[in-house]
Structure formats: C-alpha cells, structure tokens
C-alpha cells in the first residue's frame, strides 16, 4: 500500500449544517492531455465517455489553450491568474512563491472570501516547493506510481522503493528514466491517482458549513505512462494511427522553432529506432482512457452527493503533448499539439449546454471566471478575462488566446489562425481550418500581412525577466521556506 500524507488545518473534519447558497467549485485537472479526447475529435476512436458526458452537460471550450506549454508555468498562470510574461515563471525550474510575494492563488483567494479550500494530487507543480500548504485548509499530496525513480530531494514525502526487476517497463534499456510506459503489477485501485479519487469521494460525502473550492489533480496521462492492462487492450497496436509527420515538416520552421522541436529529440529517435513508436502512442491512449475513468468516478461521487446541483465543475489539462509531430515528443513548443487543451465548465452558470464554443480561450481566464461565477470581488491582479459571456451565449465575441514559452516567444490563436513570433524575429502563420496539422507556414505571404498585424496586437507588450531558478534558493521542506543562497 502507498503511504498517504496529508496536511490540514486544525478542526477540519466531518461538519454539519445546511448547504451554503454560494456555489461550490470542483476542479478536476489532468496532466499533459492534448486534444485526443472524443468530444474534441483529436484522435479517431479514442475512448473518453466520461469527459464526453461532462461536455454534453456543460460547455466545452473547443479552442482552449494553455498560457505556457510546460507544467509549472501553465499551472502557475492558472492558479495565480498571471501570464508568464507578467510573472516571470516560464519553465519548471522556477519557484513561483518567492518570485511573486503577496500573490493570492485561487485557493487562497477563495479562502479569503469565506470558502473552504481543499485538494489532492497534482494541482500545482508536483516537486516540493511548488504547492505551499498555507494555501489550503486541507490537502493530500501526490502519490506516484514510480517511487523507485523519484528523486528524494524533489519528493521528500515519498518512501523510496527498490527498482523493480521489470524496469523499464517499455522494454527499452538504457533509456531516460521517466519516459517509460507499461502495465504495473498491481490492481487498478492501487494506482497512485486513485488515492486522489478516493479523497474526492470522501470529501464529497462530508457535510460542509462553508462553500468549498476543491481541486483534484490526476497525474495521467503524464509520463511515465502506466495503466492497467485493460486500457492497453482497448487500443490494439495494429490499429494505432501514428501522427502525421512528413519528412520535410520542419523545412519552413524558423530557427527558434527548430530549437524547441529539437529538445529531447534523442528520445523520439530512440523510440523509433527500437520500433516502439506504436507502443508509445498505445500507452498514451491507454492512459487517457484510464484518466477518463477516474474523472468519471469523481463525477459519480459528485452526482451522488448533496452538492450535485450547486457545484461548478471545471475540467482542464495543463498543456498538450507531442507524440512525434514535428519530430518531437513531450510538450514545450508553441504549436497546436502542445498548446491545445481540453477545457469544460459545467454547473449552475452554464447555458446552451452541450454546444461547444469555438472562440479562443486561455487557462489564465479560469481565475477571473470562477471569481465572477461565485460572486466574489474581482482580483485586479488577474491578466485573464471572465468566461461568463461565453458560458451564457455561445456567440459572444472573444479576443485571441496567447501562449508564451520563454520571454518574447508568443503564439496567438483565434478561430482560424495561429500566428507565432519568436524572440529572434522568426514567424509562423498557420491556417488551422485548412491545415490542422500545421504543415504550411504562410508567414511570408504578403497577402496575409494584415492577419499577422491583427494577431500581433494580442501579444504582451513586454516580457518580464525570468524569475530565479530554484537552484538559487535553499528550500526547507518542513517549514516550507525559501532562502536565497547569496543572502547573509
């Protein structure tokens, strides 16, 4: 059995009182899930019945994008309401708390206004130092499926285990440790994410004296991609569709885009060389469907609870994921595969449900949206815009969505176009209607100069300098404090 670890404020427990009038919030986040979801149509035959049923009863934002195509800056943007260009949090190696003193995250803001804030699993970034416990009234830490690989300094709450004889489970020897996939020798109920699902079930059975803000984070389908055999069997390898990857796909990509695409290319090349490309795609699909089942269990817990009619449900992924497109695996690019994410909002405020919104939206919009929907005063520090108009009217206008990866590299998405401008001046322009795989860079077409000018106006006027990397700090986990190494 995995060890469960909690931190909670005194007095949290079973409560008794009438349900509060203000709506509750239940956020369900997944990790590295791109648009290979049934209701988004990203992969034919993918099995996501529970995410699809949530979309049918809520509002699917079919053109939603992350603020940054990497876990930490994306989650920091969502939970602080600040774009990377405002916060300086551009990658996974930057603590947000010392870089943004005084910033109130979503759980802190809801606590300030009378809510009980609770969570479990991967909500903010998963490494120690990124999820300060003082944000929450209660929180259950992430439980990992690979405790033999987890670095002790990164995850001090994890009990390390000996490396299993079967490792790596993907059969590729001498390979990058985290990039693994396969079936673990344990039951479905023993997988780490199920601890967060169990927590959600217990939390929703309780009677609360306050409205709650609850956030449940699932690791899947993030690497390592482990799932029970049942989910692999749903996707026979001889029926796997490999991504569209023309030989000359990078020929019209500018230098900075080439650099982003080349990051960790040796892993993709090794997967192809060892004949494991279909296996990798199969594992990703299996983990998507495993995640979908867990999402369904959480939704079932909510539907069976006293809070079913007064809870806003938000389903989101932090960023997308490449599986060979542009000869790239992982995320960390400014292309559609890396920025496009599932986003669904269901519950009391949603109108015209079951009808997707094709207008561009950003995950940075979730903070002001939830504050608005719950009747809290607006936080002037937020960069995003409330999604209420789109929730109430599927034809409401919307400004383009912006994704940033490192300073002055911005990609702008509207309903038809993606325009990217890199720090070195390189440009890309893709027609997402006629060219959904982004194979033809039209940035040099003089007839489309006005399209570029229009979309460029949505880019941040400036990007702040990157925050210090966490190696600049001595971080103390027991007290959750940060001290600059240069400080006297």
KOLVEXTI-417229 format. One line per 8 residues: for each residue x negated, z, y of C-alpha. Coordinates in pm, 1 decimal. Example, Ala and Ser with C-alpha at 12.3 -4.5 7.8 and 13.67 -1.06 7.14 Angstrom:
-1230.0,780.0,-450.0  -1367.0,714.0,-106.0
END
This chain:
0.0,0.0,0.0  -113.7,-73.8,351.7  -160.1,220.3,580.5  90.8,232.5,864.7  -26.5,353.9,1201.8  196.9,449.2,1490.4  162.8,581.0,1838.1  470.7,725.3,2004.4
571.6,948.1,2287.5  699.3,1293.9,2216.5  1066.2,1317.7,2136.1  1111.8,963.7,2002.1  1337.9,972.8,1702.4  1698.2,949.4,1597.9  1921.4,976.6,1905.1  2294.6,997.5,1957.6
2503.9,860.4,2241.8  2728.1,571.7,2329.7  2567.5,227.6,2356.8  2440.7,157.8,2708.6  2605.1,-102.5,2927.2  2288.9,-285.4,3026.1  2182.3,-549.3,2772.6  1906.0,-475.1,2527.9
1617.2,-714.3,2471.5  1479.8,-809.2,2130.1  1175.7,-1035.2,2144.6  1051.3,-1199.2,1824.5  712.6,-1363.6,1862.5  524.6,-1576.4,1611.6  165.6,-1692.0,1629.7  29.5,-2048.5,1651.5
362.9,-2209.4,1558.1  382.4,-2559.7,1700.1  695.7,-2775.2,1706.5  709.7,-2818.2,1327.9  1048.4,-2647.4,1338.3  1374.0,-2801.0,1218.7  1557.3,-2783.3,1549.4  1256.9,-2937.7,1730.3
1206.6,-3218.8,1480.2  828.0,-3193.1,1479.8  785.4,-3238.9,1104.0  1043.5,-3408.9,878.5  1172.7,-3180.5,607.2  1031.0,-2852.9,738.8  1246.6,-2559.9,627.9  1332.9,-2321.1,911.3
1701.0,-2236.2,857.4  1688.1,-1903.9,1042.3  1518.0,-2029.1,1356.0  1762.2,-2318.6,1349.8  2064.4,-2089.0,1325.8  1936.4,-1890.1,1621.7  1906.4,-2215.2,1818.1  2262.4,-2304.5,1720.0
2399.3,-1980.5,1859.6  2172.1,-1969.1,2162.5  1979.8,-2201.9,2390.2  1684.3,-2399.0,2256.8  1433.3,-2495.9,2524.3  1304.3,-2808.8,2352.9  1041.1,-2878.0,2617.4  878.1,-2533.7,2639.1
504.6,-2488.6,2690.4  252.7,-2207.0,2687.0  74.4,-2107.7,3007.2  -256.8,-2129.7,2819.0  -329.5,-2279.0,2474.4  -500.6,-1967.2,2334.5  -356.5,-1636.6,2210.4  -482.8,-1383.0,2463.9
-429.7,-1577.6,2789.3  -93.2,-1705.5,2669.1  31.9,-1359.1,2575.3  -118.7,-1206.5,2888.4  66.6,-1462.8,3100.0  393.7,-1395.3,2919.7  368.0,-1016.6,2943.3  225.7,-992.4,3295.9
410.6,-1286.4,3448.4  81.5,-1420.0,3585.8  -64.7,-1761.4,3513.2  -430.5,-1777.6,3407.0  -513.1,-1935.7,3742.6  -382.1,-1616.9,3909.1  -510.0,-1357.2,3662.7  -849.8,-1492.6,3561.0
-759.3,-1443.0,3193.9  -847.9,-1778.8,3040.3  -962.5,-1702.7,2686.7  -967.5,-1442.8,2409.0  -1277.6,-1257.3,2526.8  -1131.6,-1107.3,2845.6  -954.7,-771.4,2861.4  -654.7,-803.5,3089.7
-608.7,-431.9,3171.5  -935.5,-372.4,3370.6  -906.1,-720.7,3525.3  -550.3,-660.9,3650.3  -530.3,-297.9,3766.3  -183.1,-190.6,3865.9  -12.7,-481.6,3691.0  306.5,-380.2,3512.6
363.3,-559.6,3183.0  713.2,-637.3,3061.7  745.2,-316.0,2856.4  608.0,-111.5,3148.0  845.5,-273.3,3394.1  1144.7,-213.4,3169.4  1036.1,148.8,3113.1  1010.5,194.5,3488.7
1372.6,86.4,3518.0  1519.9,309.9,3251.0  1459.7,121.7,2925.9  1309.1,248.2,2603.5  1011.4,19.9,2524.0  912.9,-25.7,2162.0  728.4,-275.4,1949.2  542.0,-361.7,1634.0
289.8,-614.5,1509.8  104.2,-874.2,1712.4  261.8,-860.6,2056.5  -29.4,-879.7,2297.0  -365.1,-995.6,2161.6  -450.0,-833.2,1828.8  -800.5,-697.1,1896.6  -839.2,-334.4,2010.2
-833.2,-307.8,2388.3  -559.0,-564.5,2449.9  -246.7,-358.5,2376.7  -274.2,-30.9,2571.7  -46.7,233.2,2416.2  69.5,365.8,2753.3  287.0,55.8,2791.7  518.4,170.5,2516.9
737.7,461.1,2419.1  652.6,373.0,2059.7  450.5,107.2,1886.0  347.3,21.2,1529.4  11.1,-153.8,1508.0  -54.0,-484.2,1336.0  -104.3,-475.4,959.0  -337.3,-751.3,838.0
-339.0,-941.2,510.6  -720.0,-971.4,503.1  -862.6,-620.3,558.4  -1181.6,-723.1,375.2  -1270.1,-963.7,657.5  -1153.4,-771.4,964.8  -1437.0,-658.3,1188.0  -1442.4,-279.6,1213.3
-1519.1,-272.0,1587.3  -1229.4,-506.3,1659.6  -972.5,-326.7,1444.4  -1059.6,43.9,1425.6  -721.4,132.8,1276.4  -773.9,-94.1,972.7  -901.1,51.9,648.7  -1159.2,-195.2,521.3
-1133.5,-314.1,162.7  -1389.1,-481.3,-66.5  -1399.0,-860.9,-59.8  -1170.8,-988.3,-339.6  -1327.2,-1199.8,-613.9  -1087.9,-1485.2,-535.2  -1206.2,-1516.9,-172.5  -1195.4,-1770.2,-17.2
-850.4,-1848.9,-149.7  -864.4,-2210.0,-28.7  -1149.6,-2285.0,-270.0  -1394.9,-2394.9,-0.2  -1711.9,-2195.0,-49.8  -1947.1,-2102.3,233.2  -1673.5,-2160.1,490.2  -1573.5,-1992.8,818.6
-1419.5,-1663.4,706.9  -1092.3,-1653.3,897.4  -997.9,-2015.6,826.9  -858.3,-1953.7,481.0  -525.5,-2009.7,309.2  -356.4,-1942.2,-21.5  -141.6,-1701.0,-221.7  -236.4,-1332.5,-229.3
-189.0,-1130.1,-548.9  93.8,-916.2,-415.3  467.0,-930.4,-364.4  636.8,-1072.1,-56.5  733.4,-723.2,58.0  365.9,-619.7,63.6  250.2,-881.1,315.6  138.2,-730.7,645.6
402.9,-889.9,866.7  671.1,-728.5,652.0  568.0,-392.8,799.1  680.8,-517.5,1141.3  1003.4,-649.2,987.0  1065.8,-311.5,822.0  1001.3,-140.8,1154.5  1260.7,-363.6,1322.9
1517.7,-275.9,1059.6  1465.8,96.9,1104.6  1461.4,69.6,1483.1  1791.6,-119.9,1493.7  1958.1,139.1,1268.7  1891.2,414.2,1519.4  2128.2,518.7,1793.1  1965.9,494.0,2135.3
2050.6,685.4,2450.8  1890.5,414.2,2664.4  1896.0,36.6,2656.7  1589.1,-89.8,2477.1  1320.1,-350.6,2521.3  1186.0,-418.9,2171.8  917.9,-670.6,2080.1  833.6,-765.2,1722.1
525.1,-979.4,1666.6  458.0,-1173.9,1346.7  107.4,-1295.9,1261.3  228.6,-1603.8,1070.7  152.0,-1893.4,1070.7  -185.0,-1796.0,1228.4  -494.5,-1825.7,1010.1  -567.1,-1701.1,751.6
-256.4,-1878.5,620.7  -143.1,-1656.7,334.9  209.4,-1667.4,189.2  384.0,-1607.6,-144.3  380.4,-1894.4,-395.7  749.3,-1964.9,-337.8  676.9,-2103.9,6.4  395.1,-2330.5,-111.5
625.2,-2466.2,-381.5  869.9,-2580.9,-112.9  613.6,-2837.5,1.7  468.1,-3035.6,-292.9  128.7,-3174.4,-195.0  216.7,-3529.3,-298.3  492.8,-3527.2,-35.5  288.4,-3388.1,252.4
277.7,-3603.3,567.3  -62.5,-3592.7,732.7  -78.3,-3604.5,1113.1  -115.5,-3937.7,1292.1  -489.6,-3973.4,1353.7  -606.5,-4325.6,1444.7  -981.6,-4381.9,1422.5  -1003.4,-4464.7,1793.8
-773.5,-4186.7,1911.4  -1040.4,-4029.2,2132.5  -1167.6,-4355.1,2281.6  -965.6,-4319.9,2603.9  -1005.6,-3941.3,2638.8  -1224.3,-3822.2,2930.9  -1536.6,-3611.1,2880.5  -1381.1,-3265.9,2914.8
-1100.7,-3355.6,2678.2  -1362.5,-3476.9,2431.5  -1538.1,-3140.9,2462.2  -1219.7,-2943.3,2396.1  -1140.3,-3165.3,2096.6  -1489.1,-3120.8,1951.4  -1468.4,-2739.3,1942.3  -1484.4,-2622.2,1580.2
-1470.9,-2982.8,1459.1  -1706.6,-2893.2,1178.3  -1417.6,-2703.7,1019.4  -1189.8,-3007.4,1023.0  -1468.5,-3230.3,894.0  -1537.8,-2985.1,612.3  -1169.1,-2968.2,516.5  -1152.8,-3348.5,498.9
-1484.6,-3379.3,316.6  -1370.7,-3131.8,49.1  -1037.2,-3309.4,2.1  -839.2,-3013.0,134.7  -651.4,-3169.8,428.9  -317.1,-3184.8,246.2  -372.3,-2832.1,118.3  -425.1,-2709.8,475.2
-107.6,-2878.7,600.5  84.9,-2745.0,299.7  -34.7,-2391.7,378.9  68.4,-2421.9,742.1  416.1,-2539.0,642.2  442.7,-2259.4,385.4  353.0,-2001.3,648.1  604.0,-2145.1,895.4
880.6,-2108.0,638.5  761.3,-1759.7,543.9  771.8,-1666.0,912.6  1120.1,-1815.9,934.8  1243.0,-1594.5,650.9  1110.1,-1285.7,828.2  1275.4,-1396.6,1153.2  1599.6,-1426.9,957.9
1565.6,-1074.9,821.3  1519.4,-936.4,1173.0  1824.3,-1130.5,1293.2  2024.3,-994.3,999.8  1921.6,-640.0,1095.2  2042.5,-704.3,1449.2  2371.5,-858.2,1334.7  2439.8,-553.7,1116.7
2361.0,-310.6,1397.3  2562.1,-159.9,1678.9  2366.6,-378.2,1923.9  2462.0,-723.9,1799.7  2688.0,-807.7,2094.5  2478.3,-657.1,2370.7  2127.6,-777.1,2292.0  1937.6,-1070.8,2438.3
1724.9,-1229.9,2166.4  1412.5,-1422.5,2263.2  1218.0,-1618.4,2002.1  881.4,-1765.4,2103.5  539.3,-1876.2,1985.3  228.4,-1816.0,2192.9  80.4,-2166.7,2155.0  81.3,-2469.5,1929.4
-166.9,-2573.8,1661.8  -357.7,-2888.3,1568.6  -386.5,-2998.4,1207.0  -619.1,-3293.6,1260.0  -465.5,-3466.2,1560.7  -746.7,-3586.1,1790.1  -982.6,-3482.5,1506.1  -915.4,-3121.0,1597.0
-791.9,-2807.9,1423.5  -686.4,-2484.0,1591.6  -548.5,-2484.4,1949.2  -748.8,-2477.3,2277.0  -659.8,-2823.4,2407.1  -426.2,-2949.1,2678.8  -236.1,-3190.4,2454.3  122.2,-3162.8,2336.0
26.9,-3037.7,1991.8  -144.8,-2735.2,2146.3  91.4,-2655.0,2436.9  438.8,-2727.6,2296.4  606.6,-2419.0,2150.5  946.4,-2312.4,2019.2  1147.2,-2103.0,2265.8  1504.3,-1983.8,2211.4
1715.5,-1737.7,2408.5  2043.1,-1613.5,2260.6  2284.5,-1340.0,2353.8  2520.6,-1240.8,2633.9  2387.7,-1465.8,2914.8  2365.1,-1791.0,2718.3  2625.3,-2056.7,2797.6  2674.2,-2400.7,2643.8
2506.3,-2266.2,2331.3  2382.0,-2499.2,2064.0  2291.4,-2757.5,2327.2  1917.1,-2796.1,2378.5  1763.5,-2802.4,2725.5  1508.6,-3082.0,2765.4  1385.2,-2967.1,3107.0  1025.8,-2836.5,3108.8
983.5,-2459.2,3099.9  689.8,-2222.1,3060.8  642.3,-1898.0,2871.4  539.1,-1744.4,3205.5  906.9,-1782.4,3300.9  1016.3,-1521.9,3045.1  919.8,-1217.6,3253.8  1135.0,-1306.6,3558.3
1409.8,-1434.9,3327.6  1450.9,-1108.2,3137.7  1427.5,-902.2,3454.1  1702.2,-1119.3,3605.1  1928.2,-1115.1,3299.6  1907.1,-737.1,3268.2  1989.0,-675.0,3634.5  1650.2,-529.4,3726.3
1490.8,-586.4,4066.8  1266.9,-894.0,4072.0  893.5,-834.1,4036.9  731.7,-1020.5,4329.9  404.2,-1044.9,4137.4  557.3,-1292.0,3889.6  442.8,-1654.2,3902.6  725.5,-1793.0,3689.9
1088.0,-1870.1,3766.2  1400.2,-1730.9,3600.3  1560.3,-1949.3,3336.7  1908.0,-1822.6,3421.3  2016.9,-2153.3,3585.0  1929.1,-2342.6,3266.2  2092.6,-2081.9,3044.5  2415.3,-2126.0,3237.2
2402.4,-2502.8,3295.6  2220.7,-2745.1,3066.0  2185.5,-2995.5,3352.0  2019.8,-2759.6,3600.7  1708.3,-2910.8,3763.0  1367.2,-2771.6,3684.0  1014.8,-2810.7,3813.9  736.2,-2925.6,3574.7
562.4,-2681.0,3341.2  187.9,-2618.0,3376.7  -66.4,-2525.8,3109.3  -418.7,-2418.6,3206.5  -731.1,-2390.3,2994.3  -1025.8,-2250.8,3187.5  -1040.3,-2288.2,3568.2  -916.8,-2614.2,3720.6
-819.1,-2776.4,3391.0  -442.7,-2821.0,3419.0  -181.2,-3017.2,3226.3  162.7,-3077.5,3378.1  469.4,-3168.6,3171.6  806.6,-3296.7,3290.5  1082.9,-3455.3,3082.9  890.3,-3778.5,3032.2
527.6,-3746.4,3133.7  219.9,-3534.0,3066.1  -47.1,-3551.7,3335.1  -376.4,-3371.4,3279.0  -657.8,-3337.0,3527.5  -980.3,-3174.4,3421.5  -1226.7,-2987.0,3639.9  -1469.5,-3278.4,3625.0
-1204.4,-3516.5,3762.2  -1114.6,-3678.1,3429.1  -746.7,-3767.4,3393.4  -490.0,-3833.1,3124.1  -135.2,-3958.1,3160.0  88.5,-3994.5,2857.0  444.1,-4124.4,2832.8  589.2,-3868.2,2592.8
903.5,-4075.8,2533.5  736.0,-4397.0,2417.0  410.1,-4235.2,2299.8  487.6,-3894.2,2146.9  150.5,-3879.2,1969.6  -35.6,-3928.7,2300.0  -235.4,-4225.5,2178.9  -244.3,-4431.0,2500.4
-393.7,-4279.7,2815.5  -225.0,-4450.2,3111.2  -407.9,-4260.0,3385.0  -587.6,-4573.7,3501.8  -270.1,-4776.9,3556.0  -230.1,-4823.0,3934.6  144.8,-4867.7,3891.2  166.3,-4503.8,3781.3
-29.3,-4354.4,4070.7  282.5,-4201.1,4223.2  372.8,-4036.0,3891.0  32.1,-3868.7,3893.2  64.1,-3760.9,4257.0  407.5,-3611.3,4193.9  297.5,-3415.3,3889.5  -28.1,-3305.0,4053.2
173.5,-3119.7,4316.8  279.8,-2874.0,4045.5  -80.5,-2776.9,3969.0  -209.5,-2444.3,4106.6  -383.6,-2490.3,4440.9  -679.8,-2289.4,4312.5  -800.1,-2115.0,4001.0  -948.8,-1768.3,4035.6
-1283.1,-1699.3,3873.3  -1272.8,-1590.6,3507.9  -1246.0,-1217.5,3451.2  -1543.0,-1040.5,3298.7  -1575.3,-1077.2,2924.4  -1514.5,-770.3,2712.1  -1885.0,-754.8,2627.8  -1930.7,-631.9,2987.4
-1742.1,-311.5,2902.4  -1789.6,-10.5,2684.9  -1442.8,30.4,2538.4  -1342.2,364.7,2387.9  -1055.6,323.7,2142.3  -944.4,689.9,2108.5  -892.6,722.8,2486.2  -824.5,352.6,2542.3
-1054.8,341.0,2841.2  -1292.9,76.1,2972.6  -1624.1,141.9,3148.2  -1843.5,-127.8,3296.9  -2183.4,-117.7,3129.7  -2350.5,-151.0,3468.1  -2162.0,148.1,3610.6  -2369.3,462.3,3678.9
END
